[in-house]
Amino acid sequence: MRATVSSDPAEVVVDRQERILLIAWKDGHRSVFSFDDLRRDCPCASCDDARSKRQTGGGLSVLTGPILKRGETQVADYHAVGWYALNFTWNDGHDTGIYTYESLRAKCPCEQCSKKGKAG
C-alpha cells in the first residue's frame, strides 16, 4: 500500500451551477478551479499545440466548433480516468484532455499555492 501524497483526492465535486471543480485533497488542502480556466488550459496535444503556435506566432490554427467566451464554458459530462485523472466533455464538444490529479494539484490557484509558486 502506498503512502498518501498531496495529489491524492479525498473528494471531487463538479459544480455545474457555480461552474467550478472543487477538489478536497487527502492532506486537507482544497483547490477550486473555474471551468473557464480548466478549458483554457486543456492538457491535450491539440490544445497544447495551438497554445504553442499562438505563443510563437507560427502556424495557422483552424478552429472547429463554437468559440466560447469567458463565462460560457460548461461541463457537459465528466468521468474518472483510473485513479489518477479526470476527463471532461466540454459544451464546445471538446473531450480529449486528461487532467491528472498531480497536475491539478501543481496548478492549484489558491493564494497559498500561488505564493509558493512565485517564491520557488
Phi, psi and omega per residue, in radians:
M1 nan 2.313 -3.098
R2 -1.534 2.721 3.114
A3 -1.270 2.668 3.071
T4 -1.186 2.321 3.075
V5 -2.006 2.900 -3.045
S6 -1.109 -0.316 3.141
S7 -1.688 0.301 3.062
D8 -1.596 2.063 3.139
P9 -1.397 2.486 3.010
A10 -1.668 -0.598 -3.131
E11 -2.636 2.439 3.090
V12 -2.190 2.178 -3.141
V13 -2.184 2.147 3.035
V14 -1.817 1.853 -3.074
D15 -1.753 1.731 -3.083
R16 -1.195 -0.552 -3.131
Q17 -1.213 -0.779 3.122
E18 -1.459 -0.212 -3.138
R19 1.064 0.851 3.123
I20 -2.394 2.704 2.940
L21 -1.887 2.144 3.099
L22 -1.970 2.223 3.073
I23 -2.134 2.141 2.987
A24 -1.690 2.076 -3.087
W25 -1.523 2.697 -3.104
K26 -1.111 -0.350 3.107
D27 -1.515 0.096 3.078
G28 1.704 -0.206 3.132
H29 -1.309 2.704 3.089
R30 -2.250 2.398 3.104
S31 -2.156 2.417 3.095
V32 -2.191 2.127 -3.117
F33 -2.033 2.331 3.061
S34 -1.373 2.596 3.080
F35 -1.036 -0.685 -3.137
D36 -1.010 -0.809 -3.109
D37 -1.201 -0.695 3.110
L38 -1.080 -0.785 -3.128
R39 -1.156 -0.752 3.141
R40 -1.055 -0.640 -3.079
D41 -1.710 0.421 -3.127
C42 -0.844 2.258 -3.074
P43 -1.505 0.117 -3.105
C44 -1.225 2.820 -3.074
A45 -1.072 -0.732 -3.097
S46 -1.210 -0.665 3.089
C47 -1.208 -0.691 3.111
D48 -1.092 -0.727 3.113
D49 -1.108 -0.758 3.134
A50 -1.112 -0.714 3.096
R51 -1.102 -0.749 3.136
S52 -1.075 -0.749 -3.138
K53 -1.144 -0.674 3.113
R54 -1.138 -0.719 -3.095
Q55 -1.209 -0.611 -3.104
T56 -1.645 -0.158 -3.130
G57 1.307 0.243 -3.108
G58 -1.796 2.753 3.014
G59 1.281 2.953 3.115
L60 -2.046 2.150 3.109
S61 -1.633 2.216 3.073
V62 -1.746 2.062 -3.102
L63 -1.607 2.421 3.047
T64 -2.184 2.689 3.117
G65 1.371 3.105 -3.116
P66 -1.233 2.595 3.053
I67 -1.737 2.085 -3.072
L68 -1.655 2.450 3.036
K69 -1.569 2.769 3.067
R70 -0.940 2.311 -3.114
G71 1.723 -0.160 -3.135
E72 -1.818 -0.219 -3.068
T73 -1.208 2.299 -3.133
Q74 -2.453 2.565 3.046
V75 -1.474 2.104 3.077
A76 -1.455 -0.619 -3.136
D77 -2.828 2.817 3.073
Y78 -2.750 2.759 3.051
H79 -2.729 2.771 3.077
A80 -1.309 2.531 3.020
V81 -1.915 1.750 -3.054
G82 0.989 -2.482 3.116
W83 -1.797 0.135 -2.951
Y84 -2.094 -0.105 -3.016
A85 -2.788 3.005 3.031
L86 -2.164 2.617 3.051
N87 -2.238 2.316 -3.135
F88 -1.989 2.545 2.863
T89 -1.858 2.067 -3.084
W90 -1.574 2.805 -3.109
N91 -1.223 -0.098 3.000
D92 -1.602 0.075 3.093
G93 1.639 -0.193 -3.105
H94 -1.257 2.395 -3.088
D95 -2.643 0.383 -3.039
T96 -1.764 -0.098 -3.125
G97 -1.349 2.335 3.040
I98 -1.990 1.987 -3.073
Y99 -1.695 1.778 -3.130
T100 -1.252 2.597 3.090
Y101 -1.077 -0.617 3.121
E102 -1.070 -0.790 -3.133
S103 -1.236 -0.628 3.088
L104 -1.110 -0.755 3.121
R105 -1.121 -0.701 -3.141
A106 -1.144 -0.469 -3.123
K107 -1.784 0.326 -3.128
C108 -0.927 2.188 -3.068
P109 -1.511 0.090 -3.089
C110 -1.153 2.799 -3.085
E111 -1.038 -0.758 -3.131
Q112 -1.045 -0.819 -3.125
C113 -1.253 -0.629 3.100
S114 -1.071 -0.706 3.115
K115 -1.137 -0.711 3.104
K116 -1.063 -0.770 -3.134
G117 -1.089 -0.673 3.132
K118 -1.284 -0.565 -3.131
A119 -1.324 -0.577 -3.062
G120 -1.877 nan nan
